[in-house]
Amino acid sequence: MRFSTPSGYSWCHPSSGTAPSLHRLNGAAAAGPEEGREAPLAMGKHLHQCTDGTSMNDSIIPSRLQFRLRYFNENDSTDSFLQGANDAVWMSATGLDSSSVRVGPDKKPVVDLIDAPRIGDVSDDDMRGPWRNDPYVLIDFNLKQAGDFPRTYTVTLFIVEHDNGDLEEAFNDLHEQVGAEIKAAVVATAVEAGAAVGASVGSAIPGIGTLVGAAAGALAAVAYDEVVSLIDEGLSDDVFMPIPITLTVENLSLIGEQPGVGVEQAIKVQQHDADYDIFYDWHVVPDAMSLARSHLASSARLADVPLVAEAVAAAQAAVDVLHGFDPPPSAKAEYLRLLAEALHAVVQRLMQGGRVAEVGLPAREAVQVYRQAAGVSAGESVVELSAGLLSLSSWLADVPQPAEAVTAAQAAVDILHAIQPPPAAKAEYFSSLAEALHAVVQRLMQGGRVAEVGLPAREAVQVYRQAAGVSAGESVVELSAGLLSLSSWLADVPQPAEAVTAAQAAVDILHAIQPPPAAKAEYFSSLAEAS
């Protein structure tokens, strides 16, 4: 299966024609997933065209490995007549990365675990239903963590069928006591292998990846029996035996081609008279954003040479990489800001190369993505995005592409209108909004749309005044210069009433401040110009 993108890029995925691999617990086979579920995709090779015209195959180095829940089937529960029906099923997990086994200050192995929050009720359609198309990330491993390969990643699942017991206490005990068993087994394995000898404090212990995975997996039946019995004792909830699932990664650059990655798998759980099927996958998240940044840096260097055609290709390559990447929610704002930057760069490079007829499409998409980025960003970032839109508008006005230039400047106004700055940021906010409104006036006039300038011009004057009211003296002098520039543009239309209003505002904001002695010359010069 191939998903194509422009400029020689593609994401390649093997067709999922074989049955998913199947774990078994207590000797029973898991039931198949429901019909119509989206087929999981495996990460593959990334083919790209180099900026010097040669081709190369290059794997995108992944950044994270996720253990994701894709569905939960409750074939039979532990509910009894006395307990009543519809007990809720809750899950959690602890994660072990073999590269997290490090040398402690006393030269002994130290083990760090990743604890997942508890989730439930996983047997409820409101919880499990969305996982069909948007799998739930239970454990997220950092593939960039220092350490050697092969490396193992082990997720130990915790399941509690909740009736009337203390759910928080049950999971806290599971994390604490099972975690202690895992750490003890891993430390014993590392010590027995003598792996920490010669390694520096804080470093990952080399050569123990497969040993760590085997040690954690071997705990399943024997070691946990006593732990679970003690936790379960006296509770009215049913605590299940922890379930370890391990993935061995031989080589990071080939992780997308290795068995068990990117395919849906299932595990059968039969304990306490319950019968569950848990569907999951191991999902690789490529570090596409780092690759896109690398392309943008190359584009800037090539534009400076100048090798403009190659600079365009590099900027487009950044866009293509990002188009092929679906970021996790936590990275959405960063992703959209980077995509806006990449599209902006394509526009600039095309214009630098004289390919003006091609700028419309990336320019319009850039404006759209700037808006999307602002919608998921905090105030300070929105101000930065507005500056990007004004820069884009300026480039487009120089072509000229008047309609696109107006659209970009108006987008800067709109995203600033949508936020409420904190008191400490009001000066910068109002200055940015005044600049954006000023730009809209200019772009409208450059496009011959004189009848539309009145509204943004009047608001610009008002916002310049607001900016001056919360700004220091030096900034007020700069704001007065902006008002005089606006007045000059309006006088050229002519829009005499608005031109007078802008010039008078420049005088008023200067009258409202007392300059320090060192700034009096500039101040009086500015006031004389405004008057």
C-alpha positions in Angstrom: 0.0 0.0 0.0 1.5 3.4 -1.0 0.5 6.8 0.0 2.1 9.3 -2.4 3.0 12.9 -1.8 4.5 15.5 -4.2 8.2 15.9 -5.1 9.2 12.3 -5.0 8.1 11.6 -1.4 6.1 8.6 -0.4 5.1 6.6 2.7 5.2 2.9 2.0 3.2 0.4 4.0 2.9 -3.3 3.4 -0.6 -4.5 2.7 -2.1 -6.2 5.7 -3.0 -9.5 4.2 -2.0 -11.8 6.9 -3.7 -12.5 10.2 -2.5 -10.5 13.1 -0.1 -12.2 15.4 -1.8 -13.5 18.5 -0.7 -13.7 22.1 -2.3 -16.4 24.3 -3.0 -16.4 28.0 -4.2 -19.5 29.7 -4.1 -21.4 26.4 -7.1 -19.7 24.8 -7.2 -18.0 21.4 -8.4 -14.4 21.1 -11.4 -13.5 19.1 -10.9 -11.4 16.0 -11.5 -7.6 15.9 -14.8 -6.2 14.7 -15.4 -5.9 11.0 -14.8 -2.6 9.4 -11.9 -1.5 11.6 -9.2 0.6 10.0 -6.2 -1.4 9.0 -3.1 -0.6 10.9 -0.2 0.8 9.0 3.5 -0.1 9.4 6.2 2.6 9.0 8.4 2.1 6.0 11.1 3.7 4.0 11.1 7.3 3.0 12.3 8.0 -0.6 13.4 11.6 -1.3 15.2 13.6 -3.9 18.3 15.3 -2.7 18.9 19.0 -3.4 21.9 18.2 -5.6 19.7 16.2 -8.0 20.7 12.7 -6.8 18.3 10.2 -5.2 18.7 8.3 -2.0 16.8 6.0 0.2 16.7 7.2 3.7 14.7 5.9 6.7 13.1 8.6 8.8 14.7 8.0 12.2 11.7 7.5 14.6 11.4 9.4 17.8 8.9 7.4 19.8 7.5 3.9 20.2 3.9 3.7 21.4 1.9 0.9 22.9 -1.6 1.6 21.8 -5.0 0.1 22.7 -7.1 -0.5 19.6 -10.2 -2.2 21.2 -11.5 -4.2 24.1 -13.9 -7.1 23.9 -15.7 -8.3 27.0 -16.9 -11.7 26.1 -17.7 -12.6 29.8 -17.2 -10.6 33.0 -16.6 -11.6 36.6 -20.1 -10.3 37.6 -22.0 -12.5 40.0 -25.6 -12.6 41.0 -24.6 -11.1 44.5 -22.4 -8.4 43.0 -24.9 -7.3 40.4 -24.2 -6.7 36.7 -22.0 -4.3 34.7 -18.9 -4.1 36.8 -16.5 -1.6 35.2 -13.2 -2.8 33.8 -10.2 -0.5 34.4 -6.7 -0.8 33.0 -3.3 0.7 33.6 0.3 -0.4 32.8 3.9 0.0 33.6 6.5 0.3 30.9 10.2 -0.8 30.9 12.7 0.3 28.3 16.0 -1.7 28.6 18.0 1.5 27.9 16.5 2.9 31.1 18.6 0.5 33.1 21.4 2.7 34.1 24.4 2.8 36.4 23.6 4.4 39.7 25.9 6.5 42.0 26.9 3.3 43.9 27.8 1.6 40.5 24.8 -0.7 40.9 22.0 -0.9 38.3 19.1 1.5 38.6 15.8 0.9 36.8 13.3 3.6 35.7 9.7 2.6 34.9 7.0 4.5 33.0 3.6 4.4 34.8 0.5 4.9 32.8 -2.6 6.5 34.3 -5.6 4.2 34.9 -8.4 4.3 32.4 -11.9 3.0 32.4 -14.4 1.8 31.9 -12.7 0.1 29.0 -15.7 -2.1 28.4 -17.9 0.9 27.8 -18.5 1.9 24.1 -17.9 5.6 25.0 -14.4 4.6 26.0 -13.4 1.8 23.6 -15.4 2.9 20.6 -13.1 5.8 19.4 -10.0 3.5 19.7 -11.0 1.9 16.3 -9.9 5.0 14.4 -7.9 6.7 17.1 -6.0 4.2 19.2 -5.3 5.1 22.8 -1.6 5.5 23.7 -1.1 3.7 26.9 2.7 3.8 27.1 5.0 6.1 25.1 8.7 5.2 24.9 11.4 7.6 23.8 13.4 6.0 21.0 16.0 8.7 21.1 17.1 7.8 24.6 20.8 6.9 24.7 21.7 3.2 24.7 22.7 0.4 22.5 20.7 -2.2 20.5 19.2 -4.7 20.5 16.8 -3.1 23.0 13.6 -4.4 24.5 10.4 -2.6 25.4 8.1 -4.3 27.9 4.5 -3.2 28.8 3.0 -4.9 31.8 -0.8 -4.6 31.7 -2.8 -4.2 34.9 -6.6 -5.0 34.9 -9.1 -4.5 37.7 -12.8 -5.3 37.4 -14.3 -2.7 39.7 -17.3 -3.4 41.9 -17.2 -1.7 45.3 -13.6 -1.7 46.2 -11.0 1.1 46.5 -9.9 1.4 42.9 -7.1 3.8 43.5 -5.6 1.7 46.2 -5.7 -1.4 44.0 -3.8 0.3 41.2 -1.3 2.1 43.5 -0.5 -1.3 45.0 -0.1 -2.9 41.6 2.3 -0.2 40.4 4.3 -0.2 43.6 4.6 -4.0 44.2 4.7 -5.2 40.6 7.1 -2.4 39.8 9.3 -3.5 42.7 9.3 -7.1 41.4 10.3 -5.9 37.9 13.1 -3.8 39.2 14.5 -6.5 41.4 14.4 -9.0 38.5 16.1 -6.6 36.1 18.8 -5.6 38.6 19.6 -9.2 39.5 19.9 -10.0 35.8 22.2 -7.0 35.1 24.4 -7.9 38.2 24.6 -11.5 37.2 25.7 -10.6 33.7 28.3 -8.2 35.1 27.1 -5.6 32.6 27.6 -2.5 34.7 31.3 -3.2 35.2 33.3 -0.3 33.6 30.2 1.7 32.7 30.1 5.3 33.9 27.6 6.6 36.4 24.3 7.6 34.7 25.0 5.8 31.5 22.8 3.1 30.0 24.2 -0.4 30.8 25.3 -1.9 27.5 24.6 -5.4 26.2 21.6 -6.3 28.3 18.6 -5.4 26.1 17.3 -8.9 25.5 18.2 -10.1 29.0 16.1 -7.3 30.5 13.1 -8.2 28.3 13.4 -11.8 29.2 13.6 -11.1 32.9 10.5 -8.9 32.9 8.6 -11.4 30.8 9.5 -14.4 33.0 7.8 -12.8 36.0 4.3 -13.4 34.6 3.0 -16.4 36.5 5.1 -17.3 39.5 6.4 -14.0 40.9 3.1 -12.1 40.6 0.9 -14.8 42.1 1.7 -13.8 45.7 1.6 -10.1 45.0 -1.8 -10.2 43.4 -3.2 -12.5 46.2 -2.1 -9.9 48.8 -3.5 -7.0 46.9 -6.8 -8.9 46.1 -7.2 -10.0 49.7 -10.1 -8.2 51.4 -11.1 -6.2 48.3 -14.4 -6.5 46.6 -12.8 -5.7 43.3 -11.2 -8.4 41.1 -7.5 -7.8 40.5 -6.1 -9.7 37.5 -2.6 -11.2 37.1 -0.3 -8.7 35.4 0.3 -9.4 31.7 3.8 -8.6 30.3 4.1 -7.9 26.5 7.6 -7.4 25.2 8.9 -6.1 21.8 12.6 -6.6 20.9 14.0 -4.0 18.6 17.2 -5.2 16.8 18.0 -2.0 14.9 16.5 1.4 15.2 16.8 2.3 11.6 14.9 -0.9 10.6 12.2 -0.8 13.3 9.5 -0.2 10.7 10.3 -3.5 9.0 10.4 -5.7 12.0 7.7 -8.2 12.9 5.2 -7.0 15.4 5.4 -3.3 14.6 2.5 -1.5 12.9 0.1 -4.5 12.9 -2.8 -5.1 15.2 -2.4 -7.9 17.7 -4.6 -9.4 20.3 -4.2 -11.0 23.7 -6.8 -13.3 25.4 -7.4 -12.8 29.1 -9.2 -15.5 31.0 -9.1 -15.0 34.8 -11.7 -14.7 37.6 -14.2 -16.3 35.2 -13.9 -13.4 32.9 -13.1 -13.6 29.2 -11.6 -10.5 27.5 -9.8 -9.8 24.2 -7.5 -6.8 24.2 -6.4 -5.5 20.8 -3.3 -3.4 20.6 -0.4 -2.4 18.4 3.2 -1.1 18.6 3.2 2.1 16.7 6.3 4.0 15.6 6.2 7.8 15.5 8.7 9.1 13.0 10.7 12.3 13.7 9.2 14.0 10.7 9.4 17.5 12.2 13.2 17.3 12.6 13.6 16.2 9.0 11.4 19.1 7.9 13.5 21.5 9.9 16.6 20.1 8.2 15.1 20.7 4.8 14.2 24.3 5.7 17.7 24.9 6.9 19.0 23.5 3.6 16.6 25.7 1.6 17.9 28.8 3.4 21.5 27.9 2.7 20.8 27.2 -1.0 18.9 30.5 -1.4 21.9 32.4 -0.1 24.3 30.8 -2.7 22.0 31.4 -4.7 20.8 28.0 -6.0 17.1 29.1 -6.2 15.6 26.0 -7.9 17.3 23.7 -5.3 16.1 26.1 -2.5 12.5 25.7 -3.8 12.9 21.9 -3.9 14.2 21.8 -0.3 11.4 24.0 1.0 8.8 21.9 -0.8 10.4 18.8 0.6 9.8 20.1 4.1 6.1 20.7 3.2 5.8 17.2 1.7 7.3 15.5 4.8 4.8 17.4 7.1 1.9 16.6 4.8 2.7 12.9 5.3 2.8 13.2 9.1 -0.1 13.0 11.5 1.1 14.5 14.7 -0.1 13.5 18.2 -2.4 16.0 19.9 0.4 17.2 22.2 2.5 18.2 19.1 -0.3 19.7 17.0 0.6 23.4 17.7 4.3 22.9 17.0 3.4 20.9 13.9 1.1 23.5 12.5 3.6 26.3 13.2 6.3 24.4 11.4 4.0 23.6 8.4 3.1 27.3 8.1 6.8 28.2 8.2 7.5 25.6 5.5 4.7 26.9 3.2 5.8 30.4 3.8 9.3 29.4 2.7 8.0 27.8 -0.5 6.3 31.1 -1.4 9.5 33.1 -0.7 11.7 30.7 -2.7 9.3 30.7 -5.7 9.3 34.4 -5.7 13.1 34.6 -5.5 13.2 32.3 -8.5 10.8 34.4 -10.5 8.1 31.7 -10.5 5.4 34.1 -9.5 2.6 32.2 -11.2 3.1 29.3 -8.8 2.8 31.2 -5.4 -1.0 31.3 -5.2 -1.6 27.7 -4.0 1.1 27.6 -1.2 0.3 31.1 -0.2 -3.4 30.3 0.4 -2.5 27.1 2.2 0.0 29.0 4.4 -2.6 31.5 5.5 -5.0 28.6 6.3 -2.4 26.8 8.3 -1.3 30.0 10.2 -4.9 30.3 11.2 -5.1 26.7 12.4 -1.8 27.1 14.3 -3.2 30.2 16.1 -6.3 28.2 17.1 -4.2 25.7 19.1 -1.5 28.1 20.4 -1.1 30.3 23.4 -1.1 34.1 23.2 2.7 34.7 22.8 2.8 32.3 20.0 -0.2 33.9 18.3 1.6 37.2 18.2 4.6 35.5 16.6 2.3 33.9 14.0 0.8 37.3 13.2 4.3 38.5 12.4 4.7 35.6 10.1 1.5 36.4 8.3 2.5 40.1 7.9 5.8 39.0 6.5 4.0 36.7 4.0 1.7 39.6 3.1 4.7 41.9 2.4 6.2 39.3 0.1 3.0 38.8 -1.8 2.5 42.6 -2.1 5.8 42.9 -3.8 4.9 40.4 -6.6 2.2 41.8 -6.7 -0.4 39.4 -5.6 -2.8 41.9 -4.1 -5.7 39.6 -3.2 -3.4 37.1 -1.4 -1.6 39.9 0.3 -4.8 41.3 1.8 -5.9 37.8 2.9 -2.6 37.3 4.8 -2.8 40.7 6.5 -6.4 40.2 7.4 -5.6 36.7 8.9 -3.0 38.4 11.1 -5.8 40.8 12.4 -8.2 37.9 12.9 -5.9 35.7 15.0 -5.0 38.6 17.2 -8.7 39.6 17.7 -9.3 36.0 18.9 -7.0 36.2 22.0 -7.0 38.1 25.3 -3.5 39.1 26.3 -2.4 39.1 29.9 -1.7 42.6 31.4 2.1 42.2 31.0 1.7 41.4 27.3 -0.7 44.2 26.3 1.8 46.6 25.0 3.3 44.1 22.5 -0.2 42.8 21.7 -1.7 46.2 20.8 1.4 47.2 18.9 1.2 44.0 16.8 -2.6 44.5 16.2 -2.0 48.1 15.2 0.7 47.0 12.7 -1.6 44.3 11.3 -4.5 46.7 10.8 -2.1 49.2 9.2 -1.0 46.4 6.8 -4.6 45.6 5.9 -5.1 49.3 4.9 -2.0 49.3 2.8 -2.7 46.1 1.0 -6.3 47.2 0.3 -5.0 50.4 -1.2 -2.3 48.6 -3.2 -5.1 46.4 -4.6 -7.3 49.3 -5.6 -9.9 48.5 -3.0 -10.1 52.0 -1.6 -13.8 51.8 -0.6 -12.8 49.1 2.0 -10.1 51.0 3.9 -12.3 53.0 6.3 -13.1 50.4 8.9 -9.6 48.9 9.4 -8.1 52.5 9.3 -10.4 53.7 12.1 -9.7 50.6 14.2 -5.9 51.0 13.5 -6.0 54.5 15.0 -7.9 53.3 18.0 -5.5 50.4 18.6 -2.4 52.7 18.2 -3.9 54.8 21.0 -4.4 51.8 23.2 -0.9 50.6 22.5 0.5 54.0 23.5 -1.5 53.9 26.7 0.3 50.9 27.9 3.8 51.5 26.4 6.9 53.4 27.6 8.1 56.6 26.0 10.4 55.2 23.4 7.8 52.9 22.1 5.2 55.7 22.0 7.5 57.7 19.6 7.6 54.6 17.4 3.9 54.3 17.5 3.5 57.9 16.5 5.7 57.2 13.5 3.3 54.3 12.6 0.3 56.7 12.8 2.0 59.2 10.6 2.7 56.6 8.0 -0.9 55.5 8.1 -2.0 59.1 7.7 0.2 59.5 4.7 -1.3 56.4 3.1 -4.8 57.6 3.7 -4.0 61.1 2.3 -2.9 59.5 -0.9 -6.2 57.8 -1.6 -7.5 60.4 -0.7 -9.3 59.7 2.6 -8.9 63.1 4.2 -11.0 62.6 7.3 -9.2 59.4 8.3 -5.8 60.9 7.4 -6.4 63.8 9.8 -7.6 61.5 12.5 -4.4 59.4 12.3 -2.2 62.4 12.4 -4.0 63.9 15.3 -3.7 60.6 17.2 0.1 60.8 16.7 0.1 64.3 18.3 -2.2 63.2 21.2 -0.1 60.2 22.2 3.1 62.3 22.2 1.5 65.0 24.3 0.6 62.3 26.9 4.2 61.4 27.7 7.2 63.2 29.4 10.4 62.2 27.6 13.6 61.8 29.7 16.3 64.5 29.0 18.3 62.2 26.7 15.3 61.5 24.5 14.0 65.1 24.2 15.6 65.8 20.9 13.9 62.8 19.2 10.7 63.5 21.0 10.3 67.1 19.9 11.4 66.2 16.4 8.6 63.6 16.3 6.0 66.0 17.8 6.9 68.7 15.3 6.5 66.2 12.4 3.1 65.1 13.8 1.9 68.7 14.3 
